[in-house]
Amino acid sequence: MKLYISSIQPFMLLDGMNLITDARRARIDTYVQPADQARCLVAGLLLRKACGVTADSQLRFGENGKPYLKSGGLYFNISHSGDYVVLATADNEIGVDIEKIVPADDAVADRCFTAEERKWMESQRNEEAFFTLWTAKESVMKGTGLGLSLSPETFCVLPIDTSPHSIDDRVWFLDWLDYNGHIICAATHDKTEKLKWVTVSPDELLWCRLFNP
């Protein structure tokens, strides 16, 4: 199980557009903000590096839009926030979420967290607590492939450790990582190996340019 992390800053001018799929290039064209365009581009470049995806035909999509490799064998999930994009891979279902640490939204906590989660968050007295819970919720919802159709207030991600959590009739394991002002959580239902994280440089994302400038 691996977590690939890359900054969007070196890609604000959209270098590497020729290396991603047609559908992703079209999606980038729909964004107005340069940062959103760069996040979408880096997601495509990470997908190419980690999963070998260079064409739309290599992907299929679940009922709620979760992407999979048609070839099977490797599962992946992507998230982005602030300056970073993350891509998680595993040999079983996986979900990942990254959030930049900013002032917490109490209304979201009241609506989406259980009473036990809100009590824990209030006891921590820091912004990180909100995003520790929220990234766990998001990673599980994405890992199941249900997205927001799995209501976040209907399940609990306490205790805040790597203990198994029974959610949606399956057991999920959670791993958290603090990274440069962001919190990342990965959720997988088969904990066979420790999560390994890899920081990916711009040159690694554009590696073919080193040989074909």
N, C-alpha and C positions, 0 to 999 in steps of 0.2 A: 504494500500500500504506500503510494507516494503522493506528495503534495508539491506541485511545481508553482513557484511564485515569480512574478516578473513585474517590474515597474512599467508604467505607461509613459513616463516622461521622455524616454528616448524615441518614442514613436508618435509624437505630436504632429510631425510632418507626414505621417502615414507611410513611412518607408516600409516596404515589404508587402504592399497590396497585391502584387503579382503572385504571392506565395499562398494565398488563402483561397477558399472556394468562391464560386460565383455568387452563391446565396449570401455569403457573409459580406462580400463587396457591395452587394445591393443593399444589405441592411445598414452598412456604414453610411451609404448615401442618404439614408433617411434621417440621420442624426444631424442636428444643427451645431451642437457644442463640440469643439475639437477634443475635449477630454472624453466625451462619450464615444466619438469616433475611434480614438486611440484605444479605449478599453475593448471595444468590439474587435479591432484589429489584433491586439495582443492575445485576446481569447482564441482567435483563429490560428495565430502563429503557435500558441502553446498546444492547441489541438493537433496541429501538424507535427510538432516536435515529439509530443508524448504518445500520440496515437496513430501517427502516420496519415492523418486525414488531409488529402489534397483535392478531393472532389466531393460534390454533394452526394453522389451515388454511393459513397461509403457509409452514409448515415441513414438510420431509420428513426422513427419517433414513436414514443408510447402514446397511449390514449390521451394523456394530459400534456403532451408535448415534450416529455423528457427524451433527450437524444441518446441513441445507442449506436455502437458500431455494428454494421450489418454482418461483419465477419465473426462477431462474438468473441468470447474469451477474455475481454478486458472491458471493464465498466469505467465510466468517467463522469465527472460533473464539474461545472465551471461556475465561478462567482467573481464579482469585481466590486470594488468600492474604493473611493479616494484615489490614491496613486497606484493601486495594485490590482492585478488579476491573478487568481489562483485556479489551478486545475488539479483535481484529485483523481487518482486512478486506483483500481483494486480489482481483484478477481471475483468480486461479488458486488451487489448493489451498494452504491455509495452516494452520499450527498455532501456538499460543502458550501459554506457561506463565509464571507469575509465582510466585516463592517468597520468603517473608520470610527474611532471613538470621538463622539461629539456629545453635547448635552443630551441626556436621556429624555425621552418623550413619555411623561407619566400617563398620558391618555392611552398610549399603546400598551403600556404595562398593565393598566387597569383592564383593558379589553382582552389582552392576549395571554396574560400570565395567570397561573393558578394562585390560590391564596398562599400556598406554601412557597411558591416562587417569589411572590411579592414580599412576603415576610423575610425571606433570605436576602433579596435585593436590598431592602431597606436596612437590614442589619449590616451590610457591607459599606454603605455610605460612600460609594464611588461610582463614577460613570461606567467603569469596566463591568460592574455586576450586571447592569442592564444588557450590555452587548454579549456578555457570556451566555446569558439565557437566550437572547434573541438569535444569536448565531446557531445555538443548539436547536432551537425550534425550526429555523429555516433549513438547516442541514438535514434534519429528519424528514421534513415535508418534501424536500427535494429528493432525498434518498428513496423514499417510498414511491416516488413518481406521481404522488397525488397533489402536490403543490398545496395551494390554499383550500382545496376541497377537503384537506385534513385540517380542521380548525385548530389553531395553535393553543387555544384555551382548554382543549379536550384532553391534553396529555401533559405530563410533567417531566422535566429534564433534570430534576434533582435526584440524587445528590450531585454536586458539581465535582465529578471525578470520572474515572473510566469504568465505573461499574455498569453492568448491563441494564438497559431500560426496556421494559416491555411496552411497545407502542404499535398500534395497528396490527395486533396479533403476531408481531415479530419482535425479536430481541435486537436492540440497537446498542452499539458501543460508541461513545463520544470521545473525541480527542480535541483539545484546545491548544492554540498557539498564539502568543502575543507577538506581534511583528510590527515594529516601527509605527506605533500609534494606531494599529488596527488589531482586531481580534478575529481569529479564524477558528471555525469548528468543522470537523469532518465527522460524519456519521456513517457507520457501516454495520451490517447485521452479522458479520462473521469475522470476529477478531482473531485472525490467525497470525498476524505479524504487526510489529510496532510501526506506527506512522513515521515515514521518513520524509523530511522536507528538503527541497532543492531550490536554491535561488538560481534563476535562469538569466543569463546576461543577454544583452541585445545581439551580440555576435552569435550566440548559440541559437537564438531564434532566427537569425538570418544566415545560418551557416553556409548555405549554398552560395551566398554572395562572395564568400572568401575564395571560392574557386571559379565563380563565373561572375566577375564584377560587371 
